[in-house]
Amino acid sequence: MSDPSRLLLLTRRELLGVALGSACSMAHAQSNAAGMLPPARALTEELGRALQQKQALVVMVSLEGCPYCRIARRSHLVPMQKAGTVIVQVDMRSAQAVLDFNGRSTTHEQLVRQWRVSIAPTLLFFGPGGKEVAERMEGGYLPDFYGPYLEERLAKGRQAL
């Protein structure tokens, strides 16, 4: 590696690798900023994290392609999640595996049926034992009212803890 042109070539390759890696990281960050919430995987663990913060666990029941779901995520839920609120998403038609509040394996779709959710988006607020601690938010609300209604439900959830 005593050849300076070879050293320069390696340096250019390394720089290109760093640039590509940075571009990929930025694209990933932008997709998260575009409205992605983590899928529910183990509700007892997710509830435990929320309760440690003296919050209710917020579960968004969503439907792929739903414009109202996308607006709720982008405008309210993703910013709240980034600020520390524990929020997970359940997809109405997904066969993705998840552990329910009793630690049993089920799917997102089965949870939606069990919870009797028929409208997307629906927000549920869970407290100790996986019990709902605030009234559900079903469907799309007018943008001026969604935030205040959501804050009201979160406050009721905190009071119930």
N, C-alpha and C positions, 0 to 999 in steps of 0.2 A: 504494500500500500504506500510505497514511497512516491508513486507517480502522482503529481499534483492534479492532473486532469481527472484521474480516477477518483481522487478525494473530492474534487468539486462535483463530479457526477453523483457520487453517493450523497453528498450534501443536498444536491437538488432533489434527488429521490426522496430523501428524508423530509425535506421541506414539502414536497408534494404530498407525501403521506400525512404529514401534520395538517396540511390544508384540507385534504379530503376528510380526515378524521374530524376536523372542526366543522366542516360543512355538514357532515352526517349528524354531529351533535346538535348543531343549530336546527336542522330539520326535525330531529326528534323533539327538541324543546318546543318548536313551533307547533308540532302536532299535539303536544300536551297542552299548550296554551290555547289550541283551537277547540278544546272542550272534551278532553278525555278524563274519565274518572276510573279508578281501579275497579275491576270486577270483584264482586263478593267471592271469597274463597273459603273462609272459615268464620262464620258469623259470631261464634263465641269469642274468638280472638279479637275480631274487629269491634265487637261490643265491649270487650274488656278494655281496649285502648280508649274508646270513647268515655267509658265510665271513669277511667283513671283521670281524665280531664274534666270530670264532672259535667259531661255532656251526654245527650242521647245519641245513639248511633243513627245516622241518617242513611236510609237506603233509597236510592232512586230506581224505580222500575221504569225501564226504557224500552223503546222499540227501535230497531235499526231503521234509519232513514226518516225518523220522526222529526219534523222541523221544530215542533214545540219542545221536544227533548233537547235538541241542539241549543236552542235559545236559553233554556233554563240552565243547562250546563255552563255555557259560555258566560252568560251574564251574572249568574249567582253562585252556582255550586262549585265550579272549579276555583274561582277566587276564594271562596270560603274554605275549600279544602287546602289550598295553598297557605291560608292563614292558620291552619291547624285543626279545623273541624274534621272529624272522622266521617267520611262519606264514601259509600261504595255503591256500585251499580249492579243491578240485576237485569238481564235482558229477557224480555217476555217470551221469546221463542228460542232461547238458547239451551242446548243440551250440555252446557258447561257444568262440570261437577262443582259442588259446593257442600260444605258441612253446615247443617242447619244449627239452630240454637241448642239442640239436644246432642250435637256432635255426630248426627247421622248423615250419611252421604245421600245427597239428592242432586237435583239439577236446578238451574235458574228457572226453567219453565215450570217445574213442579212446585217450586216455592211460590211463584206467581199465582198458580192455581190454589195452593194451600191458603195464601193470604187473601184470595178472592179479589185480585186486582184485575180490572178489565180495561182500564184507561191508561194511556201513556201520554205524558209522564205522570207517575204517581210517586209522591215522596212519603215514606213511612218513617216514624220516629220511635226507636226502640230503647227501652230501659232495662233494668235488671230482669233476668229470667226470659228475655226476649219478648216482653210485653210492650204493646204500643202505649206510649206515654203522652201522645199529642194527636190531635185530629189529623188525618191524612190530608195531603194536598193532591187533589186529583185534577188532571188536565192542565191546559194552558190558561193562565190568568192574564189579565191586561198587564203590560209591563210595569205600569205605575203602582200596581197593587201586589205583584208577586213578591218583591223584596220585603215589604211590611208583613205580609201574611206569613212568609217564611220565618222572619224574626220572631213573630208571635208564637209560632209552633215551637221554635227552638227554646224560647223562654218558658213555655209550658212544660217542655221536656225537662229542662233544668230544674224547674220547681218540683216535678214529680220524682226527682232523684233524691 
